Amino acid sequence: MIFAAGAFAYDVGITVTVSQDTFAVGTNITIVKDGTLLYNAKADGNGAASFKLDNGSYFVYLDRGGYPRHVNLLEISKNEEITYTMRQSISSFSAYGQITGPVDFTGAAVAAYMDGKIVKRTTPNKDGYYMLLYMLEGEYEIAFSAPGFVEKNASASLLPTQFSELNVKLDKIPVMPTAQPTITAPSVVQKQSVIEILLVRGSMPLSGQIVFVKTPAGSVEVTTNAVGKAYVNAVRPGEYIFTYGNLTSITVVKDVEVPVQKPPVVTPEPSAPPATTQQPPADNGLVAGAIVVAMGGAIVALGIILFVASKIVKKQKPNAEPGAHEEKKTVQPEAVEKTEHETKYTHAHAHKHGHKKK
């Protein structure tokens, strides 16, 4: 039975036999392309069926009672007569499928890994069809890759008498947008300073590049160094125009010194909040005046009290000792002896003269 047909270019005859080289009459033959079923027919008395197929790749499924499904890869580029043989037991295990996404499968690969080691590797055909044949039973990790596409992995359990189908679609590796070059220079500088030009592409410096410079004195060329920088002396005031391709940067050179903007001074916050002084309401002038007068009177009263107290203290002090403020005279021992001698002499002299008078 034909499920889909079209203006196909080639006649393809498929004959199915069994292991005893006898025709597999009544075998169901299914032809699939890109996941779409095209034909489903039964083999006639000669084990054959005819199809119209276009140029390209196909999978052919053979189903027969008492036999496992057989899968075959069919590539058509001309008229073909093909014979397939079915066996009741398959001695090896297989995986098959189609890779979609890439247009060109040059360099693409399908690899089967078991326990981290590669077991089987094959290359898909020009349409992305592949088959992994003659593999042992077990658990596999199948890796699909193609240039310019993200590698994709899939798990497969290969069981006895079974073909495992794995179809994958690969996604293109994202292409990061290419960063455009940029040229920067200071907008304003002072005369007799040095202008620094920076040429980069993204974060990568562009070294060895020529930058054209138009100055008030004429045009010059400068070449960027290993870090993408070039330098020009700001000799004359005016505009200095830097050009690289379609990029432009302008620096204005001034005669006067360019003021340097100082960073703002940040006052550190106190460790403890300052004490709050309670003030009277601004609109209560009478109360505020009364408070000021009361404070002034208190200060004057305090001064009078201190003055009176000082006078009382002075009166209570005892009188100073006599002669405390007079100069103390020190009597020397010689003077004492001399005084006593003079006294004796005077008495004796008086006594002598008294006798004479008598």
C-alpha positions as CSV (number, residue, x, y, z in Angstrom):
1,M,0.0,0.0,0.0
2,I,1.3,3.4,-1.0
3,F,1.0,6.1,1.7
4,A,2.7,8.8,-0.2
5,A,4.0,9.2,-3.7
6,G,5.2,11.8,-6.0
7,A,7.1,12.4,-9.2
8,F,10.0,10.2,-8.1
9,A,12.9,9.8,-10.5
10,Y,14.1,6.2,-10.0
11,D,12.6,2.7,-10.0
12,V,13.7,0.7,-7.0
13,G,13.0,-3.0,-6.5
14,I,13.4,-4.7,-3.1
15,T,13.5,-8.5,-2.6
16,V,13.4,-10.1,0.8
17,T,14.8,-13.6,1.6
18,V,15.3,-15.6,4.7
19,S,18.5,-17.4,5.9
20,Q,17.6,-20.5,3.9
21,D,17.8,-18.4,0.7
22,T,14.1,-18.7,0.3
23,F,11.8,-15.8,-0.6
24,A,10.2,-14.1,2.4
25,V,6.7,-14.0,0.9
26,G,4.4,-11.6,2.7
27,T,7.1,-9.6,4.5
28,N,6.0,-6.1,5.3
29,I,8.3,-3.5,3.7
30,T,8.1,0.1,5.0
31,I,10.1,3.0,3.6
32,V,10.6,6.1,5.7
33,K,12.3,9.4,4.8
34,D,13.0,12.3,7.3
35,G,10.7,10.6,9.8
36,T,7.8,10.5,7.3
37,L,6.4,7.1,6.1
38,L,6.4,7.0,2.3
39,Y,5.5,3.4,1.4
40,N,4.2,0.4,3.2
41,A,3.9,-2.7,0.9
42,K,4.0,-6.6,1.2
43,A,6.4,-8.8,-0.7
44,D,4.8,-10.8,-3.5
45,G,5.3,-14.5,-4.2
46,N,8.8,-13.8,-5.2
47,G,9.5,-11.9,-2.0
48,A,9.7,-8.6,-4.0
49,A,8.1,-5.1,-4.1
50,S,8.6,-2.2,-6.4
51,F,8.9,1.5,-5.4
52,K,9.4,4.9,-7.0
53,L,12.0,6.8,-5.1
54,D,13.8,10.1,-5.6
55,N,17.5,10.8,-5.1
56,G,18.3,10.7,-1.3
57,S,18.5,8.6,1.8
58,Y,15.8,6.3,3.3
59,F,15.3,3.8,6.1
60,V,13.8,0.4,5.1
61,Y,11.9,-1.5,7.8
62,L,11.4,-5.3,7.3
63,D,8.8,-6.9,9.6
64,R,7.9,-10.6,9.5
65,G,6.3,-12.9,12.0
66,G,8.9,-14.8,14.1
67,Y,11.7,-12.4,13.1
68,P,12.9,-9.3,14.8
69,R,12.5,-6.0,12.9
70,H,15.4,-5.5,10.5
71,V,16.4,-1.9,9.7
72,N,18.5,-1.0,6.6
73,L,19.8,2.3,5.3
74,L,19.0,2.8,1.6
75,E,20.7,5.5,-0.5
76,I,19.3,6.1,-3.9
77,S,20.9,8.0,-6.8
78,K,19.8,5.7,-9.7
79,N,17.6,2.8,-10.5
80,E,18.2,0.0,-8.0
81,E,17.5,-3.8,-7.4
82,I,18.3,-4.6,-3.8
83,T,18.0,-7.8,-1.8
84,Y,17.7,-8.0,2.0
85,T,18.1,-11.1,4.1
86,M,16.3,-11.6,7.4
87,R,17.5,-13.8,10.3
88,Q,15.6,-15.0,13.2
89,S,18.4,-14.0,15.6
90,I,20.6,-11.0,15.4
91,S,24.1,-11.6,16.7
92,S,24.9,-8.0,17.3
93,F,23.0,-4.9,18.4
94,S,22.5,-1.7,16.5
95,A,21.4,1.9,16.8
96,Y,20.2,4.0,14.0
97,G,18.6,7.4,13.3
98,Q,18.9,10.8,11.7
99,I,20.6,14.0,12.7
100,T,18.9,17.2,11.7
101,G,20.1,20.8,12.0
102,P,23.2,21.0,9.9
103,V,23.0,21.3,6.1
104,D,26.5,20.1,5.5
105,F,27.5,17.0,7.5
106,T,31.1,17.1,6.5
107,G,33.0,16.5,9.7
108,A,30.0,15.2,11.6
109,A,30.2,12.1,13.8
110,V,28.2,9.7,16.0
111,A,30.2,8.0,18.8
112,A,29.0,5.4,21.2
113,Y,30.6,5.3,24.7
114,M,30.3,2.6,27.4
115,D,31.8,3.3,30.9
116,G,33.4,6.4,29.5
117,K,35.3,4.6,26.8
118,I,34.5,4.9,23.1
119,V,33.1,1.6,21.6
120,K,31.9,2.6,18.2
121,R,32.2,5.6,15.9
122,T,30.6,6.3,12.6
123,T,30.0,9.2,10.2
124,P,26.5,10.2,9.1
125,N,25.8,10.4,5.4
126,K,25.1,13.5,3.5
127,D,21.5,13.6,4.7
128,G,22.4,13.0,8.4
129,Y,21.4,9.3,8.4
130,Y,23.6,6.9,10.5
131,M,23.7,3.3,11.7
132,L,25.8,1.9,14.6
133,L,26.2,-1.8,13.9
134,Y,27.8,-4.9,15.5
135,M,27.7,-3.6,19.1
136,L,27.4,-5.6,22.3
137,E,24.4,-5.5,24.6
138,G,24.4,-2.9,27.3
139,E,24.0,0.8,28.2
140,Y,25.5,3.4,25.9
141,E,26.0,7.1,25.8
142,I,25.7,8.3,22.2
143,A,27.4,11.6,21.3
144,F,26.3,13.5,18.2
145,S,28.5,16.3,16.8
146,A,28.9,18.5,13.8
147,P,31.1,21.5,13.1
148,G,29.5,24.8,14.2
149,F,26.9,23.0,16.3
150,V,26.5,22.2,20.0
151,E,27.3,18.5,20.7
152,K,24.3,16.6,22.1
153,N,24.3,13.3,24.1
154,A,21.6,10.7,24.4
155,S,21.4,7.4,26.3
156,A,20.5,4.1,24.6
157,S,19.9,0.6,25.9
158,L,20.8,-1.9,23.3
159,L,18.8,-5.1,23.9
160,P,18.8,-8.5,22.1
161,T,16.9,-8.7,18.8
162,Q,16.2,-4.9,18.7
163,F,17.3,-1.9,16.7
164,S,17.3,1.2,18.8
165,E,16.2,4.4,17.0
166,L,17.8,7.7,18.1
167,N,17.0,10.9,16.2
168,V,18.5,14.2,17.3
169,K,18.5,17.8,16.3
170,L,21.6,19.8,16.8
171,D,21.6,23.5,17.6
172,K,24.0,26.0,16.2
173,I,26.7,27.3,18.5
174,P,25.7,30.9,19.5
175,V,27.9,33.4,17.7
176,M,28.8,36.3,19.9
177,P,28.4,39.6,18.2
178,T,31.8,41.0,17.2
179,A,32.7,44.1,19.3
180,Q,33.2,47.3,17.3
181,P,36.4,49.3,17.8
182,T,36.2,52.4,19.9
183,I,38.6,55.4,20.2
184,T,38.7,57.6,23.2
185,A,40.6,60.7,24.3
186,P,40.1,63.3,27.0
187,S,37.6,66.0,26.2
188,V,39.6,68.9,27.7
189,V,43.3,69.3,28.6
190,Q,45.7,72.1,29.5
191,K,48.2,73.5,27.0
192,Q,51.6,71.9,27.1
193,S,50.2,68.6,28.4
194,V,50.1,65.2,26.7
195,I,46.9,63.8,25.1
196,E,46.5,60.0,25.5
197,I,44.5,58.2,22.8
198,L,43.1,54.7,23.5
199,L,42.0,52.4,20.7
200,V,40.3,49.1,21.6
201,R,37.9,46.5,20.3
202,G,35.8,45.5,23.3
203,S,38.3,44.8,26.0
204,M,41.1,44.0,23.5
205,P,43.7,46.7,22.7
206,L,44.3,47.4,19.0
207,S,48.0,47.7,18.6
208,G,50.0,48.9,15.6
209,Q,47.0,50.9,14.2
210,I,47.4,54.3,12.6
211,V,45.3,57.2,14.0
212,F,45.0,60.4,12.0
213,V,45.3,63.6,14.1
214,K,44.3,67.0,13.0
215,T,45.8,69.7,15.2
216,P,45.7,73.6,15.0
217,A,49.3,73.4,13.6
218,G,48.5,70.7,10.9
219,S,47.8,67.0,10.5
220,V,50.0,64.1,11.8
221,E,49.7,60.3,12.2
222,V,50.4,58.3,15.3
223,T,50.6,54.6,15.8
224,T,49.1,52.7,18.8
225,N,51.5,50.7,21.0
226,A,51.0,47.2,22.5
227,V,48.3,48.4,24.8
228,G,46.4,50.3,22.1
229,K,47.6,53.8,23.2
230,A,49.1,56.7,21.3
231,Y,50.2,60.1,22.5
232,V,50.1,63.7,21.1
233,N,51.7,66.8,22.7
234,A,49.1,69.6,23.2
235,V,51.4,72.4,22.0
236,R,48.8,74.9,20.8
237,P,45.3,75.7,22.1
238,G,42.3,74.6,20.0
239,E,40.7,71.3,18.8
240,Y,42.6,68.1,18.3
241,I,40.6,65.7,16.1
242,F,41.5,61.9,16.2
243,T,40.2,59.7,13.4
244,Y,40.3,55.9,13.0
245,G,38.2,54.6,10.2
246,N,34.8,56.1,10.7
247,L,35.5,56.7,14.4
248,T,36.3,60.2,15.7
249,S,37.3,61.7,19.1
250,I,37.9,65.4,19.9
251,T,40.1,67.0,22.5
252,V,40.0,70.7,23.3
253,V,43.3,72.3,24.5
254,K,42.9,75.4,26.6
255,D,45.4,78.0,27.6
256,V,44.3,78.2,31.3
257,E,44.7,75.4,33.7
258,V,41.8,73.1,33.8
259,P,40.4,73.0,37.4
260,V,40.5,69.6,39.0
261,Q,37.3,68.6,40.5
262,K,37.9,67.5,44.1
263,P,36.1,64.5,45.4
264,P,33.4,65.3,47.9
265,V,34.4,65.2,51.6
266,V,32.6,62.6,53.4
267,T,32.0,63.4,57.1
268,P,32.1,60.3,59.2
269,E,29.0,59.7,61.3
270,P,29.5,60.0,65.1
271,S,29.7,56.8,67.0
272,A,26.9,58.0,69.3
273,P,24.1,60.5,68.5
274,P,24.8,64.0,69.8
275,A,22.8,65.1,72.8
276,T,19.7,67.1,72.0
277,T,19.2,70.5,73.6
278,Q,15.6,71.2,74.2
279,Q,14.8,74.8,73.1
280,P,11.7,76.7,73.8
281,P,9.2,77.1,70.9
282,A,10.2,79.9,68.5
283,D,6.8,81.6,68.8
284,N,6.9,82.0,72.7
285,G,9.0,85.2,73.0
286,L,7.8,86.2,76.5
287,V,8.8,82.9,78.0
288,A,12.3,83.0,76.4
289,G,12.8,86.6,77.7
290,A,11.8,85.6,81.2
291,I,14.2,82.7,81.1
292,V,17.1,85.0,80.1
293,V,16.2,87.6,82.8
294,A,16.0,84.9,85.5
295,M,19.3,83.5,84.5
296,G,21.0,87.0,84.6
297,G,19.5,87.7,88.1
298,A,20.7,84.3,89.4
299,I,24.2,85.1,88.2
300,V,24.2,88.5,90.0
301,A,22.9,87.0,93.2
302,L,25.5,84.4,93.2
303,G,28.2,87.0,92.8
304,I,26.9,89.0,95.9
305,I,26.7,85.9,98.0
306,L,30.3,85.0,97.2
307,F,31.5,88.6,98.0
308,V,29.8,88.6,101.4
309,A,31.1,85.1,102.2
310,S,34.6,86.3,101.6
311,K,34.3,89.2,104.0
312,I,32.9,87.0,106.8
313,V,35.8,84.6,106.3
314,K,38.4,87.4,106.7
315,K,36.8,88.6,110.0
316,Q,36.8,85.2,111.5
317,K,40.6,84.8,111.1
318,P,42.7,85.3,114.4
319,N,45.0,88.3,114.8
320,A,48.4,87.9,113.6
321,E,51.1,87.3,116.2
322,P,52.9,90.5,117.6
323,G,55.9,91.3,115.6
324,A,54.9,89.0,112.9
325,H,55.2,91.8,110.3
326,E,58.2,93.4,112.1
327,E,61.7,92.5,111.3
328,K,63.1,90.1,113.7
329,K,66.4,91.1,115.2
330,T,68.9,88.5,116.0
331,V,71.1,89.1,119.1
332,Q,74.6,87.9,118.7
333,P,76.4,86.3,121.7
334,E,79.2,88.9,121.6
335,A,76.7,91.7,121.9
336,V,75.2,90.1,124.9
337,E,78.5,89.8,126.6
338,K,79.4,93.3,125.7
339,T,76.2,94.6,127.2
340,E,76.8,92.9,130.5
341,H,80.3,94.2,130.7
342,E,79.2,97.7,130.0
343,T,76.6,97.4,132.7
344,K,79.1,96.3,135.3
345,Y,81.5,99.1,134.3
346,T,78.7,101.7,134.7
347,H,77.8,100.5,138.1
348,A,81.4,100.4,139.2
349,H,82.1,103.9,137.9
350,A,79.0,105.3,139.5
351,H,80.0,103.7,142.8
352,K,83.5,105.3,142.6
353,H,82.3,108.7,141.8
354,G,79.7,108.5,144.5
355,H,82.3,108.0,147.1
356,K,84.3,110.9,145.8
357,K,81.4,113.3,146.1
358,K,80.9,112.4,149.7
